Amino acid sequence: MPTPATVSAPARPEALAELAAVLPLLRELNDLKRGRVAGRDGSLAEQLFAGAWAALVAGEAPTAVALRQTARALIGVRLPGYNEQLLRTLGLDEEAAAQVLQQALRGAAQPLDLALVAQLVPLAGAAELQPGRLPAFVAQLAQQPRAGATHPSRSRIMLWPPESHADHCALVAVYAVLLSPYFGAEPGAAFLTGLAHHLHNAVLPDPGYAGDELLGEHLTGLMTAATQQAVQQLPAALQPEVEAALGRTRALDEPAAQAFHAADVLDRVLEMAWHDQSAQFRLHQALDDLNIVHAGFTQQFHWQVLAAAGLLPIDS
């Protein structure tokens, strides 16, 4: 439950030195909030969030859940929505399906700690757990939008599309696993902290920093009551682990807490960076940088059509 934060020593310099190399991958993973596939509810990030809670409620250890869901997230960077079941249904044998998924994971994971990658690769084809009865807070957090950037003395800026709290928690959890080797953190503890850190927003709408300041002395009590409602939906055996994870959100005195807090701030700022990038996107980037009219037997014809329509210079 919310309590005053614990003061700790500064972050390990060697951990911070690794962040720049990992940042491009974190940017790509951030787009799982906006990716969707037919036949499945919610964004790819929301699906990861629900799958993680389904596994935890079913009694799986947090570390096993953390590594499997992180493997799925990395595959989703290269092959969004793909899994072994889909590939096998469409004719690939078990070996070929595993090879495709492992190749996707390795491609995305190039900047990561090699020991962590070695743990993730065998999980690329792990079967997805069919969710049983999920806690109500899972769907509520997928429906609850985040406030975005707010300030007590400035008008609110509405950003579209808004991310959900399930989106944010899923990505923070995955980021925390990816950063855990640099902070010397146990990945399951870091993952569970990210997964659970906004349980209170299942019932509390997010007013942002501006609203938190307005609520003042009432904020802690409201968060405590709302968080307790969510925790009570979990099996009794899981509740102490989630309570311990929530304690890390108010501390910086252990590696898992540092991995979580690093992941949290990176996801919050990368979400704003995505909106900035989206607003600055220009047509020439699609045509020149991303080769949206890519090589093939129709390429020349496509260029002629676009030129005739006035969408690019005649001599392109």
N, C-alpha and C positions, 0 to 999 in steps of 0.2 A: 504494500500500500504506500501511497505517497508520503515521504518523510524528507527532512532536510538532506541535501546531498552530502556525500562523503568527500572530503578533500583528499587528494592523493598527490604523489610525485608526478612530475611531468612525464609525457609519453616517451617511450624508448626511441632514441634518434634513428636506430636501424629500422624500426617499423615505419616511421614517417618517410624514410628515404625510399621505400619501396612503392609508395602510393602513386607516384607519377607514372610508373611503368604499367600499373594495373588500371589506371583511369580510363583508357580507351575501351577496355572490356566492360567496365562498369557502365559506361555510356551506352554501349550496345545492349547490355542486360536491362537497362532502364526502359527500353522500348518494349519489353514484355508486358508492360502496363497497357500498351496500346494494341498489342497483337491479339487476334482472335482467330478461331477456326470453326468451321461448320460443325454443328452437332454437339457443341460443348458450351455450357453457360459461362459467361464472364471472360475477362481477359486471360491471357496465358499466366500472368502473375497471380490473378485471383484463383486460377485452377491449382497453381502450386500451393497457395495458401490453404485452400480447402483440403488438398491431398495431404499436406503436412499434418493438419489437425486430425484428419481421419486416421492416419497412422498412429499418432500419439494417443488418441482415444482408444484405439484398438490394442494398445499396450506396447507398441514398439519403443525402443530406446531412443532418446533424442538424438544421439550421435548418428545412429543408423538412418533416421529420418532426415537429418541435416545433410548427410553426404548424398543420399539418393535424390533428394529434391534439388540439391545444388547441381548434381550431374544432369538432371532434367533441364534445369535452367540454362546450363551451358549448351546443351544440344539445341535448345530453343533459339539460341542466337543464330545458328546456322540452318536449322531445320525446324522452324516453329510448328508445333502440333504433331511432330513425328514421334512414333514410339515403335517398339518391336512388334506389337500386335498389329498395327496398321501395315507395316512392311510385310509381315508374314501373311496377312489376309490377301495382299496383292501379289503374292507369288514368290517372295524372297524366302530362302531357307534360313534356319536359325543362325548359321554362321555368317551369311551375307548380311542379314539384318543387323547383327551385332557389330559387324565390321563398319557398316555405314554409320551407325550411331556413334561408335567409338571414334571414327574419323572426324565426325562433326564436333565431338567434345574436345578432342585434341586440338583441332583447328582453333576453336574459341579460347582454349585454355593456355595458349602459348606463353603469355606473360606470367603465369602463376607459379607458385612454389611447386617444384617437381615432385616432392613427396606427397603433397596433397593431390596433385593430378594422378599419381599412381593409385591412390585410394579411390578416385572418382571413376577412372576408366572402366573397371570391371562392373560398375553399376549402370553403365550406359543402357543396357537392355533390361534392367530390372523391371519386373511386372508392376503395373500400377495397382495399388490397393483399391478395391471397389468400396467406396465410402458407405458406411452404415449410417446410423443416425448421428448427424453432426450437431454439435452445440449450436444453439440459435445464434450465438454471437458471430459465427462464421459468415452466415448470409447477411447479418446486419452490418458487419464491417465492410462487406463488398458493396452494400447499398449506401454506406455513409461516405459522402465526399469530404475530402480534405479542404481546409480553408485556403491553402496557398499562402502567399506572403501578405501579411497584414501588419498594421502599425497603429498604436493607439491614437496618434495625432494626424493620421492621413486617411484619405478615403480608400475603401477596399477596392482592389483590382481583381475582377473576376477573370480567371484563366480557363480556357476551354480547349480540349475536354478536361474536366477535373479528374484527378486520380482518386481512387477509393482508398480507404484505410487498409483494406486487404491488399491492394496493390503495393502500398508503401511498406507494410509489415513484411510481405513476402520478399521484397527486394532488399530490405534492411537485413533480413535473416540470411539471405543468400550472400550478400556482400560481407556480412560478419564471418561467414565460413571462409570465404576467399581471403579475407584479411587475417584470419586466426593464426596462420603460421608466423606472420610478421610480429604479432604481439605475444606469441607463445601461448595462445589461448586454446582451450578445448573446444572443438567446433560445435559439438552438440549444445554446450552451455551458451555459446555466443549466438547460435541459431535460435534457440528457444527464447532468448531475451528479445531478439528482433521480432520474432513471431508474435510475442505476447504484449509488446510494450504499449499498444493502444487499445487494450481490451475495454477500457472505460468508454471509448468512443462508439462502442456497440449501441449504447443508449444515449450518450451525450453527444449532440451535434457539435461539430468542431467550429468554434468561433475564432480560432487563430490566436496569435499573440495579443491582438487588440482585445479580444473577448476575455482572454485569460486575465489580463490586467483589470478589466472591468469587474470580473467576478471576485477578484481580490481574495480576501480571507475565506470566502466560501468555496474557492476552487478545490482545495485539498479534500474537504469533506465530500464534495460531489464526486470527485474522481475516485475516492476510496469506496464510496457506496456503489458506484457504477462498476468498478473493477470487481468488487466482491460478488456482484450479481453474475458476472461472467465466469469467474473462477468456480462458483458453485455449480455451474453446468457441467464441469469436468468430473471424471471418475475420481474417487477419493485418493487413489494412489498417485494420480498425476498432479493433484493440487499443490503439494509441497514443492515439487519441482518448478511449477509455474510461479509460485510465490517467491522462490529463490531467484528465478529469472527476473521478476519484477524488482527485486531488491537491487539487482545490478544496474537498473536504469537510474538509480539514485546514487551511484558510486563510480569511482574511477580507480579503486584500489586493488583490482585484480585484472588479469589479462582479458578474460571474457568480457568484462565491462568495457575495457578500452576498445576491443574489437567492435563491440556493439555501438558505442558512441561514435567511433570513426565511421562506421557504416551508416548510421543514422544521419549524420550531418552531410555525408557525401550524397546520399540519396535525396535529401531535401534540396540541396543545391543543384544536383544534376537534373532534377525535375524542372527547376527554374531555367537551367541551361537549355533544356529541350524546348521550352516555350520560346526562348530567345532565338535559338537556331531555327525553329519553325517559322517565326515571324520574319526572319531574314532570308528565307529560302527564295531562290530566283530560278527562273526557267533555264537559264544557261547552265546551271549546275546539273540539272537532269540531262540536258542534251550533250554537254561537253565533258563534264566530270564523271557522270554516272552511266553514260552510254545507254540511255533509255531506248534509243533506236540502235539496238545492238547488231552485231554482225550476223549475217544470214542471207538467204537468197532473196528476201524481201527488202533488205536494207535500202538499196538504191531507190526502189519504188516508194518506200516510206519517206525518204528525204524529198523526193519530187512532190509527193502529196503535201507535205508540210510546207514546202517552199511555195507551192501554188496557193495554199491557204493563208500565206502571209505569216506563218509561225517561225520562219527562219530565213536568213538571206538566201537568194537564189543560188549562190555559188557554194553553199554548204555541202 
